Amino acid sequence: MLNKKYISLIVILLMITALFLAGCNSADKKLTEVSVMEVTHSVFYAPQYVSISEGFFEEEGLKVEITDGKGADKTMAALLSDQIDVGFMGPEASVYVYNQGKDDYAINFAQLTQKDGSFIVAREPNPNFTFDDLKGKEVLGGRKGGMPYMTLEYVLKNNGLTPGEDVNVRTDIQYGVMAGAFAGGEGDYTTLFEPVASQMEKEGKGYVVASVGEESGYIPYTAYSAKQSYIEENPEIIQKFTNAVYKGMLWVEEHSSEEIAKSIQPHFPDADLEILTSVAERYRSIGAWAPDLVLTEEGLDRLQEVMTEAGELDTKVPYEEIVNTEFAKKAMENGSVN
């Protein structure tokens, strides 16, 4: 029979072995850091935040740090100067960069949203709003050359309104401060992302009357991009990143608006659950989050058509030069939510 001292020694050895194995396990699970800059912080990008909250990036062995670039121009500048690994913004930024003749330009490898995510906000509720209501009015439209402005202009023209003649679209106020400017009395209407638009409704400072995305139809509005050199040197990281994003897209597709709101709430501490649920439903209703990572040639053509009509593009960029669908297609072939 084993004496008590021997048994105690065995227990201690087992505990030491367990701690050693746990330490090895932690080392094995060391996460690869990926720095990401987003064009703005919005519920519009819910699948991205779900991928963080639900642990999908960690499942792929990645630790993702996200910062708010407050504009595609600033986000692209950070990407090109190697301040970040991945940029999340409208693909129009990569079109501009390619046409500037950069050697190591940005490649779009996965789209996240396929509609414009902004809403037209009025000073008073108007359930019978039509675009004719904008005639003779002033609209805060964001930065000239940015996607919110260009898509708004495209929608206005499709509704028979000529910016500068029928309606004054202002471009002198940065998108990030437009809500404050509007609340302070600037403009008759403004365009805003969520949850800012719903927060203004709750405070009685503005009222959503139309969805720009619903009017514009399919446009590859926001996509992930990385420098050509980074993709060539880190294809495994790009694939894992894309896999995680796709898991987030599928999760959003399969869960209720309230479940989405609960998952992303840590990323929007100033917005209550009721607002986040309403916003999630609003974006779901316009089909902003269809789980399709592939930025199509048709989509890029549509985007460049919008840019051309806005007077921001003289030469279209060949699709294959700034889009890589390899990672998106592979993620979609193999992707699933555990």
HELIX and SHEET records of a PDB file:
HELIX    1   1 LYS A    4  ASP A   28  1                                  25    
HELIX    2   2 VAL A   43  TYR A   45  5                                   3    
HELIX    3   3 ALA A   46  SER A   53  1                                   8    
HELIX    4   4 PHE A   56  GLU A   59  1                                   4    
HELIX    5   5 ALA A   72  LEU A   80  1                                   9    
HELIX    6   6 GLU A   92  ASN A   99  1                                   8    
HELIX    7   7 PHE A  131  LEU A  134  5                                   4    
HELIX    8   8 MET A  147  ASN A  158  1                                  12    
HELIX    9   9 TYR A  175  VAL A  177  5                                   3    
HELIX   10  10 MET A  178  ALA A  183  1                                   6    
HELIX   11  11 VAL A  196  GLU A  203  1                                   8    
HELIX   12  12 VAL A  212  SER A  216  1                                   5    
HELIX   13  13 GLN A  228  GLU A  233  1                                   6    
HELIX   14  14 PRO A  235  GLU A  254  1                                  20    
HELIX   15  15 SER A  257  ILE A  264  1                                   8    
HELIX   16  16 GLN A  265  HIS A  267  5                                   3    
HELIX   17  17 LEU A  273  SER A  285  1                                  13    
HELIX   18  18 GLU A  297  GLU A  309  1                                  13    
HELIX   19  19 TYR A  319  ILE A  322  1                                   4    
HELIX   20  20 GLU A  326  ASN A  334  1                                   9    
SHEET    1   A 5 LEU A  62  ASP A  68  0                                        
SHEET    2   A 5 THR A  32  GLU A  38  1                                        
SHEET    3   A 5 VAL A  86  MET A  89  1                                        
SHEET    4   A 5 THR A 222  LYS A 227 -1                                        
SHEET    5   A 5 ALA A 106  THR A 113 -1                                        
SHEET    1   B 5 ASN A 168  ARG A 170  0                                        
SHEET    2   B 5 GLU A 138  LEU A 140  1                                        
SHEET    3   B 5 TYR A 189  LEU A 192  1                                        
SHEET    4   B 5 PHE A 119  ALA A 122 -1                                        
SHEET    5   B 5 TYR A 207  SER A 211 -1                                        
END                                                                             
